Amino acid sequence: MFELRKRLTGLSTAPQPAQGRRQGLSRKPQQRWSASIKVAFLVIFSARLLSAFLNIVHDCDEVFNYWEPLHYLFYGYGLQTWEYSSQYALRSYWYLLLHTGTLAPATVLLGDAEGKRMAFFLTRAGLGFISAVVETALFRQTRLYAGDKVARYLLLFLTASSGMIFYGQWTVSLWNFLKYNVVGGGDSALYGVEPASYYVKNGALNLNVALALFCLYPLAVLLQLTRHSGTNVLLALAVCPAYVWFAAISALPHKEERFLYVVYPLVCLAAAAVLSSLPSVIQQTATTIFPKPFHKTAGLVARLTPRCCAAVFVLLSVSRLAALLLGYGAPMHIYSKLPSRVPAHLAEANQTVPVCVAAEWYRFPSSFFLPSPIYRLQFVKSGFQGLLPRPFEATVDGTAGSSPYFNDRNSEVAENSWDSIDECAFLVKLQNESPPHYDTKDWRLLASRRFLEAEQSPPLTRALYIPFLSARSNVYTGYQLFVQTSWQQAVGLMSLPQHSQGQAEEPSDI
């Protein structure tokens, strides 16, 4: 077994013959690491649970292309994008149905009002469980074929880093998606173009040290080959798709952060392999270049370098997560402040209560955060000239419907938004937002939450949370919820509550 392991792995990822008694042949480490697979799962799952319940919604595509159609399937209403319209059918309902195991019982147990919010988080937790199972399998295989040290660093990087029936016709959504985005059937550049360096900058922000180590992995493999020390072929084959994917998505003009998510585990794997090999590389290089009196110091540096890299990675990752939660967590909080208990006569009359958004439409966290089935999100014109989603038409073919109010050119359709806020019951907006067609004299502030003004804040402190410095350097505004006075009594708000948080952010008008 040891000889087979030796043939499959190289010096950087497998126990050396001189260390065989300590790492390769001893039964005790094997027993300890067999038990640690359970520990690894618990550690990874704990990290995924924290993400499920604390993390913000990062992307409006996540909301409108996944959470909203999922909400429609289980609760009967939600917002539809052109990609789900049957004449385009770029999205598959098969993926949405995979959430049934978690969401179906949650829907029954928690109901269709306030419980939807918890159903949202439980669905996230279910995805986190699946992710933890898969990542633990990756950890196990890494330990088996690349050694304990690589597996330990992989665990660190993984845990610390921040259909045919529904469309009413035979169609292959994956082909439709590829045809539109890749082979010339559409123009994804209509939705934004970024330079080739976009993913490097984004990866540096979210993966920091791990991305740098990932970039060094090909060099590490080349170094092993030139020294005739052998390399881990299985590990190299496992990591190779990450570089192919990175190059492929960088070549496309339209780029989004989420496109990089699929290779995060492989980036972490490559980074772990490089970090585990650093001590031997430093030691061998030092003994070649420096005289013997410096070898002891070189050995100390070799031992401390991976630990310092790991510590910096953890600190930067925690700082990034804190910056996201503290700076951009307001939308999920604000929508939860909508009154959950509304007068019975509204529900009995099937009257809907419009919750309006203008420029902040893309930060809507999904209908799961509307605490009553009578609430409906409504878009108001704000200067945005692209194509907005519109409600699924449950009475007109539902998912199989083909709406005339959609197009694949990202062209604005006037019918998808209101001209003013006169008919709105609630309004969600930024404190300094002043779109056209607003008459605001009859509105009252219901809730406010501090929100980061990214364009007016320094790049360093808006990207990373630095105690004391971030609070002094960053600029914040209020993310606010208003109720129209003509609706105040109708929705059961006889008197407005005292607004405790962000008192200084309350404006004299909106």
VEXKEVEX-111888 format. One record per residue (C-alpha): residue number from 0; residue in one letter; x, y, z. Coordinates in Angstrom, 3 decimals. Last residue first. Layout:
BEGIN
NUM_A_X_Y_Z
...
END
This chain:
BEGIN
509_I_-37.667_60.862_1.291
508_D_-38.259_63.706_3.741
507_S_-36.845_64.902_7.044
506_P_-34.431_62.016_6.910
505_E_-33.816_59.384_9.566
504_E_-30.132_58.460_9.581
503_A_-29.470_59.753_13.061
502_Q_-31.943_57.252_14.457
501_G_-30.093_54.344_12.786
500_Q_-31.614_51.819_15.141
499_S_-34.433_52.687_17.523
498_H_-37.395_53.716_15.377
497_Q_-40.339_54.048_17.737
496_P_-43.277_52.176_16.313
495_L_-45.850_53.883_14.063
494_S_-49.401_54.060_15.274
493_M_-52.564_52.452_13.918
492_L_-50.518_50.261_11.618
491_G_-53.038_47.555_10.736
490_V_-52.554_47.405_6.974
489_A_-55.652_49.493_6.240
488_Q_-54.775_52.019_8.953
487_Q_-51.457_52.958_7.384
486_W_-52.584_52.701_3.778
485_S_-53.480_56.396_3.309
484_T_-50.390_57.250_5.369
483_Q_-48.080_55.582_2.870
482_V_-45.598_53.320_4.652
481_F_-41.843_53.760_4.384
480_L_-38.971_51.279_4.681
479_Q_-35.420_52.582_4.628
478_Y_-31.824_51.711_3.852
477_G_-30.086_54.705_5.451
476_T_-26.724_56.014_4.272
475_Y_-23.171_55.204_5.229
474_V_-19.738_56.617_4.387
473_N_-16.673_54.621_5.371
472_S_-13.528_56.071_6.948
471_R_-14.338_56.356_10.651
470_A_-16.326_53.131_11.007
469_S_-13.867_51.225_8.834
468_L_-10.863_52.449_10.843
467_F_-12.284_51.424_14.234
466_P_-11.972_47.701_13.481
465_I_-10.955_46.972_9.865
464_Y_-13.714_45.348_7.822
463_L_-12.453_44.602_4.327
462_A_-13.843_45.641_0.937
461_R_-15.346_48.973_2.053
460_T_-12.300_49.714_4.202
459_L_-9.797_49.135_1.401
458_P_-11.707_50.747_-1.476
457_P_-12.316_54.003_0.431
456_S_-16.021_54.915_0.785
455_Q_-18.028_57.281_-1.431
454_E_-18.788_54.778_-4.193
453_A_-19.600_52.022_-1.700
452_E_-22.176_53.946_0.333
451_L_-22.676_51.295_3.015
450_F_-26.129_50.774_4.508
449_R_-27.401_51.569_8.013
448_R_-30.931_50.352_8.649
447_S_-34.238_52.214_8.753
446_A_-37.791_51.263_9.670
445_L_-41.347_52.637_9.392
444_L_-40.746_56.154_8.061
443_R_-43.962_57.916_7.147
442_W_-45.205_58.957_3.704
441_D_-47.785_61.561_2.701
440_K_-45.422_64.345_1.593
439_T_-43.456_62.140_-0.767
438_D_-44.607_62.967_-4.288
437_Y_-42.102_61.077_-6.428
436_H_-42.195_61.210_-10.239
435_P_-38.402_61.058_-10.633
434_P_-35.981_59.041_-8.461
433_S_-34.461_60.600_-5.345
432_E_-32.353_58.084_-3.453
431_N_-30.363_59.594_-0.569
430_Q_-32.148_57.615_2.136
429_L_-32.124_54.435_0.080
428_K_-35.482_52.988_-0.835
427_V_-38.247_50.577_0.107
426_L_-41.796_51.871_-0.295
425_F_-44.972_50.513_1.225
424_A_-48.645_50.846_0.296
423_C_-48.006_51.884_-3.293
422_E_-50.777_53.365_-5.455
421_D_-49.269_56.862_-5.670
420_I_-45.713_55.555_-6.109
419_S_-45.377_56.704_-9.707
418_D_-44.972_55.455_-13.288
417_W_-45.481_51.789_-12.457
416_S_-43.273_49.012_-13.820
415_N_-43.439_46.010_-16.163
414_E_-45.864_47.682_-18.586
413_A_-43.146_50.072_-19.821
412_V_-41.018_47.288_-21.291
411_E_-37.303_48.158_-21.263
410_S_-35.055_46.324_-23.691
409_N_-32.745_43.612_-22.338
408_R_-32.539_42.183_-25.855
407_D_-34.109_38.783_-25.125
406_N_-37.670_40.072_-24.864
405_F_-40.519_39.832_-22.381
404_Y_-43.861_41.641_-22.098
403_P_-45.597_39.496_-24.718
402_S_-45.644_36.677_-22.138
401_S_-45.388_33.054_-23.212
400_G_-47.019_30.845_-20.613
399_A_-45.859_27.315_-19.824
398_T_-44.827_28.246_-16.261
397_G_-48.348_29.469_-15.499
396_D_-50.679_28.837_-18.462
395_V_-52.682_32.037_-17.905
394_T_-54.198_31.859_-14.395
393_A_-50.797_31.595_-12.678
392_E_-49.391_34.567_-14.568
391_F_-45.903_34.736_-13.065
390_P_-45.276_38.294_-11.916
389_R_-42.941_40.564_-13.915
388_P_-39.161_40.787_-14.178
387_L_-37.509_44.007_-15.390
386_L_-35.947_44.604_-18.807
385_G_-33.392_47.416_-18.906
384_Q_-33.820_51.189_-18.894
383_F_-33.323_51.940_-15.193
382_G_-34.304_55.579_-14.664
381_S_-36.370_54.863_-11.574
380_K_-39.747_53.629_-12.755
379_V_-41.573_51.781_-10.000
378_F_-41.434_48.005_-9.556
377_Q_-44.051_46.216_-7.462
376_L_-43.443_43.433_-4.962
375_R_-46.632_41.776_-3.776
374_Y_-47.874_41.394_-0.205
373_I_-51.141_39.493_0.354
372_P_-49.362_36.235_1.168
371_S_-47.872_37.806_4.317
370_P_-44.302_38.149_5.620
369_L_-42.646_39.241_2.345
368_F_-39.137_37.882_2.921
367_F_-39.702_34.676_0.930
366_S_-40.716_37.011_-1.904
365_S_-37.029_37.487_-2.710
364_P_-34.020_39.412_-1.256
363_F_-34.833_42.602_-3.233
362_R_-31.416_44.167_-3.896
361_Y_-31.958_44.529_-7.659
360_W_-35.101_46.622_-7.224
359_E_-33.236_49.341_-5.269
358_A_-33.696_52.008_-7.956
357_A_-37.469_51.815_-7.589
356_V_-39.075_49.498_-5.079
355_C_-42.709_49.166_-4.110
354_V_-44.537_46.864_-1.719
353_P_-48.044_46.580_-3.146
352_V_-50.729_45.142_-0.830
351_T_-52.946_42.614_-2.580
350_Q_-56.661_42.332_-1.998
349_N_-58.038_38.811_-1.958
348_A_-61.160_40.221_-0.220
347_E_-60.747_37.758_2.653
346_A_-57.052_38.602_2.925
345_L_-57.725_42.315_3.173
344_H_-60.660_41.816_5.553
343_A_-58.441_39.862_7.942
342_P_-56.358_42.905_8.857
341_V_-52.600_42.360_8.441
340_R_-50.313_40.610_10.878
339_S_-46.772_40.363_9.506
338_P_-46.221_44.100_9.284
337_L_-43.154_44.700_7.071
336_K_-40.039_44.825_9.225
335_S_-38.654_41.604_7.691
334_Y_-38.186_43.539_4.455
333_I_-35.737_45.856_6.244
332_H_-33.504_43.122_7.665
331_M_-32.883_41.313_4.381
330_P_-32.190_44.676_2.722
329_A_-29.792_45.937_5.459
328_G_-27.030_43.310_5.317
327_Y_-24.798_45.267_2.916
326_G_-22.173_47.020_5.024
325_L_-22.147_45.028_8.243
324_L_-22.595_41.622_6.613
323_L_-20.277_42.257_3.671
322_A_-17.531_43.886_5.741
321_A_-17.712_41.097_8.336
320_L_-17.273_38.465_5.632
319_R_-14.251_40.287_4.209
318_S_-12.604_40.672_7.624
317_V_-13.191_37.005_8.397
316_S_-11.555_36.063_5.093
315_L_-8.623_38.443_5.589
314_L_-7.933_37.097_9.084
313_V_-8.249_33.464_8.007
312_F_-5.939_33.884_5.023
311_V_-3.369_35.819_7.078
310_A_-3.309_32.999_9.640
309_A_-2.937_30.324_6.956
308_C_-0.083_32.205_5.277
307_C_1.633_32.670_8.654
306_R_1.279_28.983_9.425
305_P_2.615_28.016_6.008
304_T_5.652_30.336_6.463
303_L_6.530_29.303_10.031
302_R_8.073_25.912_9.316
301_A_10.164_27.068_6.351
300_V_11.257_30.185_8.230
299_L_12.491_28.010_11.097
298_G_14.328_25.722_8.675
297_A_15.915_28.724_6.974
296_T_17.162_29.924_10.349
295_K_18.792_26.541_10.913
294_H_20.297_26.584_7.422
293_F_21.897_30.004_7.862
292_P_25.152_28.707_9.348
291_K_25.426_26.235_6.404
290_P_25.904_28.797_3.652
289_F_22.916_30.091_1.659
288_I_21.836_29.268_-1.897
287_T_21.373_25.498_-2.028
286_T_20.400_24.982_1.604
285_A_17.947_27.857_1.289
284_T_16.286_26.441_-1.817
283_Q_15.855_23.014_-0.250
282_Q_14.367_24.436_2.945
281_I_12.063_26.860_1.152
280_V_10.786_24.159_-1.196
279_S_10.379_21.656_1.649
278_P_8.445_24.137_3.771
277_L_6.282_25.338_0.840
276_S_4.944_21.909_-0.142
275_S_1.893_21.985_2.139
274_L_1.007_25.488_0.973
273_V_1.164_24.452_-2.678
272_A_-1.122_21.457_-2.203
271_A_-3.565_23.473_-0.086
270_A_-3.758_26.180_-2.751
269_A_-4.515_23.590_-5.427
268_L_-7.316_22.135_-3.298
267_C_-8.721_25.563_-2.420
266_V_-8.880_26.503_-6.093
265_L_-10.577_23.170_-6.735
264_P_-13.173_23.919_-4.058
263_Y_-13.785_27.425_-5.520
262_V_-14.307_26.054_-9.041
261_V_-18.099_26.405_-9.235
260_Y_-18.109_29.811_-7.550
259_L_-16.358_31.607_-10.432
258_F_-19.508_32.175_-12.467
257_R_-21.067_33.705_-9.337
256_E_-18.937_36.829_-9.652
255_E_-20.370_37.745_-13.025
254_K_-18.750_38.324_-16.389
253_H_-20.176_39.235_-19.783
252_P_-17.373_39.563_-22.358
251_L_-16.515_35.842_-22.311
250_A_-12.768_35.092_-22.414
249_S_-12.483_35.205_-18.603
248_I_-15.160_32.508_-18.405
247_A_-13.058_30.128_-20.495
246_A_-9.693_30.877_-18.851
245_F_-10.997_30.274_-15.317
244_W_-12.838_27.167_-16.448
243_V_-9.680_25.689_-17.987
242_Y_-7.661_26.619_-14.891
241_A_-10.214_25.015_-12.581
240_P_-10.438_21.943_-14.801
239_C_-6.728_21.166_-14.065
238_V_-7.143_20.687_-10.295
237_A_-8.280_17.070_-10.378
236_L_-5.762_16.116_-13.063
235_A_-2.945_17.687_-11.038
234_L_-4.057_15.844_-7.904
233_L_-4.181_12.546_-9.746
232_V_-0.735_13.136_-11.234
231_N_0.900_13.927_-7.885
230_T_4.355_14.999_-8.963
229_G_7.725_13.374_-9.247
228_S_11.025_14.491_-7.735
227_H_12.748_14.800_-11.108
226_R_13.886_18.272_-10.043
225_T_12.560_19.738_-13.274
224_L_9.259_17.902_-12.762
223_Q_8.838_19.121_-9.188
222_L_9.510_22.703_-10.246
221_L_6.970_22.440_-13.055
220_V_4.346_21.215_-10.589
219_A_5.126_24.096_-8.230
218_L_4.936_26.582_-11.105
217_P_1.536_25.198_-12.088
216_Y_0.427_25.595_-8.419
215_L_1.573_29.210_-8.029
214_C_-1.698_30.699_-9.304
213_F_-3.597_28.609_-6.751
212_L_-1.281_29.917_-4.012
211_A_-2.204_33.489_-4.948
210_L_-5.883_32.533_-5.047
209_A_-5.687_30.951_-1.582
208_V_-4.040_34.059_-0.117
207_N_-7.006_36.284_-1.040
206_L_-9.996_34.024_-1.788
205_N_-12.869_36.529_-1.916
204_L_-11.060_39.737_-2.835
203_A_-8.291_38.115_-4.866
202_G_-10.915_36.091_-6.694
201_N_-12.792_39.235_-7.662
200_K_-9.650_40.970_-8.892
199_V_-8.535_37.927_-10.877
198_Y_-12.076_37.381_-12.110
197_Y_-12.338_40.893_-13.526
196_S_-8.878_40.975_-15.154
195_A_-10.308_40.124_-18.582
194_P_-12.287_43.365_-18.556
193_E_-16.031_43.500_-17.744
192_V_-19.080_43.837_-19.970
191_G_-22.650_44.243_-18.766
190_Y_-26.095_42.741_-19.351
189_L_-26.208_43.402_-23.089
188_A_-22.926_41.467_-23.294
187_S_-25.059_38.317_-23.001
186_D_-25.848_38.646_-26.703
185_G_-27.885_35.846_-28.153
184_G_-27.670_32.781_-30.369
183_G_-23.930_33.284_-30.821
182_V_-22.369_30.089_-29.517
181_V_-21.691_31.126_-25.922
180_N_-24.442_32.951_-24.022
179_Y_-27.595_32.379_-26.059
178_K_-26.732_28.955_-27.457
177_L_-25.327_27.837_-24.102
176_F_-28.575_28.744_-22.307
175_N_-30.806_27.200_-24.964
174_W_-28.680_24.044_-24.866
173_L_-28.987_23.863_-21.069
172_S_-32.731_24.475_-21.273
171_V_-33.406_21.493_-23.514
170_T_-36.926_21.780_-24.880
169_W_-39.962_19.628_-25.476
168_Q_-43.033_21.762_-24.851
167_G_-45.312_22.827_-22.026
166_Y_-42.512_24.846_-20.380
165_F_-43.008_23.123_-17.054
164_I_-42.809_19.568_-18.320
163_M_-39.606_19.900_-20.294
162_G_-37.558_21.820_-17.768
161_S_-15.692_33.892_2.498
160_S_-13.113_31.327_2.816
159_A_-12.646_29.874_6.273
158_T_-14.223_26.456_5.887
157_L_-12.909_25.304_2.525
156_F_-9.472_26.899_2.932
155_L_-8.907_25.305_6.341
154_L_-10.138_21.895_5.254
153_L_-7.840_22.047_2.234
152_Y_-4.942_22.899_4.548
151_R_-5.626_19.783_6.601
150_A_-6.051_17.624_3.505
149_V_-2.728_18.796_2.068
148_K_-0.993_17.834_5.331
147_D_-2.699_14.464_5.614
146_G_-1.577_13.155_2.244
145_A_-2.329_13.611_-1.429
144_Y_-4.173_10.433_-2.440
143_L_-6.040_9.378_0.700
142_R_-6.171_12.750_2.425
141_T_-7.400_14.357_-0.787
140_Q_-9.983_11.629_-1.196
139_R_-11.324_12.257_2.302
138_F_-11.335_16.044_1.912
137_L_-13.175_15.771_-1.404
136_A_-15.732_13.501_0.252
135_T_-16.036_16.084_3.023
134_E_-16.662_18.712_0.354
133_V_-19.473_16.648_-1.122
132_V_-21.156_16.053_2.246
131_A_-20.694_19.699_3.283
130_S_-22.242_20.942_0.039
129_I_-25.242_18.685_0.526
128_F_-25.658_20.003_4.075
127_G_-25.260_23.614_2.921
126_L_-27.958_23.115_0.313
125_G_-30.237_21.932_3.094
124_A_-29.214_24.948_5.184
123_R_-30.179_27.248_2.332
122_T_-33.539_25.580_2.170
121_L_-33.822_26.029_5.937
120_F_-33.028_29.736_5.534
119_F_-35.758_30.267_2.968
118_A_-38.241_28.177_4.948
117_M_-37.473_30.438_7.926
116_R_-38.516_33.439_5.863
115_K_-41.571_31.646_4.594
114_G_-42.742_31.083_8.168
113_E_-43.966_34.669_8.415
112_A_-46.768_33.936_5.947
111_D_-47.265_30.838_3.810
110_G_-47.165_28.110_6.442
109_L_-44.278_26.852_8.581
108_L_-45.005_23.121_8.743
107_V_-46.409_22.560_5.265
106_T_-43.992_24.893_3.487
105_A_-41.055_23.511_5.471
104_P_-42.047_19.979_4.463
103_A_-41.932_20.961_0.754
102_L_-38.860_23.217_1.038
101_T_-36.291_20.677_2.155
100_G_-36.914_17.686_-0.090
99_T_-38.366_19.920_-2.800
98_H_-35.090_21.761_-3.408
97_L_-34.149_19.401_-6.248
96_L_-37.284_20.618_-8.019
95_L_-35.576_23.944_-8.687
94_Y_-32.757_22.200_-10.559
93_W_-35.249_20.425_-12.803
92_Y_-36.995_23.692_-13.602
91_S_-34.341_24.419_-16.202
90_R_-33.543_27.951_-17.296
89_L_-33.065_29.236_-20.838
88_A_-36.667_28.601_-21.835
87_Y_-36.866_31.327_-24.522
86_Q_-40.449_31.170_-25.841
85_S_-41.484_29.436_-22.610
84_S_-40.670_32.422_-20.401
83_Y_-38.189_31.386_-17.715
82_E_-35.295_33.385_-19.230
81_W_-37.596_36.383_-19.568
80_T_-37.721_36.665_-15.786
79_Q_-40.649_35.681_-13.568
78_L_-41.626_37.076_-10.169
77_G_-43.561_35.138_-7.574
76_Y_-46.937_33.642_-6.785
75_G_-48.411_30.212_-6.147
74_Y_-46.658_29.382_-2.863
73_F_-44.541_26.339_-3.741
72_L_-43.864_26.709_-7.465
71_Y_-43.978_30.514_-7.318
70_H_-41.412_30.650_-4.491
69_L_-39.076_28.461_-6.545
68_P_-39.591_30.800_-9.508
67_E_-38.614_33.706_-7.188
66_W_-35.685_32.003_-5.426
65_Y_-33.929_30.801_-8.568
64_N_-33.783_33.199_-11.529
63_F_-35.062_36.353_-9.807
62_V_-33.221_35.982_-6.508
61_E_-29.952_34.412_-7.627
60_D_-29.892_36.770_-10.604
59_C_-30.203_39.666_-8.129
58_D_-26.837_38.639_-6.692
57_H_-25.256_38.603_-3.244
56_V_-28.106_37.548_-0.976
55_I_-26.593_38.108_2.473
54_N_-24.984_35.466_4.636
53_L_-26.094_34.901_8.227
52_F_-28.384_31.865_8.251
51_A_-27.016_29.826_5.361
50_S_-23.424_31.014_5.854
49_L_-23.448_29.932_9.484
48_L_-24.883_26.607_8.403
47_R_-22.163_26.180_5.765
46_A_-19.432_26.822_8.346
45_S_-21.001_24.315_10.734
44_F_-21.258_21.807_7.879
43_I_-17.542_22.180_7.139
42_V_-16.524_21.701_10.776
41_L_-18.936_18.825_11.326
40_F_-17.801_17.100_8.135
39_A_-14.134_17.524_9.071
38_V_-14.821_16.103_12.530
37_K_-16.428_13.051_10.981
36_I_-13.448_12.667_8.666
35_S_-11.298_13.214_11.757
34_A_-11.973_9.696_12.990
33_S_-10.174_8.235_10.004
32_W_-7.450_10.827_10.583
31_R_-6.753_9.581_14.094
30_Q_-6.729_5.968_13.015
29_Q_-4.307_6.707_10.188
28_P_-2.097_8.759_12.521
27_K_-1.903_5.796_14.956
26_R_-1.207_3.129_12.387
25_S_2.296_4.355_11.662
24_L_3.616_3.513_8.231
23_G_3.297_6.750_6.226
22_Q_3.501_9.567_8.726
21_R_6.040_9.049_11.540
20_R_7.643_5.803_10.499
19_G_7.548_6.870_6.872
18_Q_9.230_10.179_7.482
17_A_12.515_9.269_5.896
16_P_10.640_7.572_3.081
15_Q_8.794_10.825_2.455
14_P_5.081_11.113_3.195
13_A_3.033_12.275_0.195
12_T_2.000_15.664_-1.184
11_S_5.114_17.684_-1.900
10_L_7.453_14.794_-2.593
9_G_5.219_13.200_-5.174
8_T_2.158_11.019_-5.102
7_L_0.829_8.082_-7.070
6_R_3.996_5.982_-6.978
5_K_4.504_6.508_-3.245
4_R_0.893_5.654_-2.492
3_L_1.304_2.384_-4.364
2_E_4.559_1.662_-2.499
1_F_2.850_2.363_0.845
0_M_0.000_0.000_0.000
END
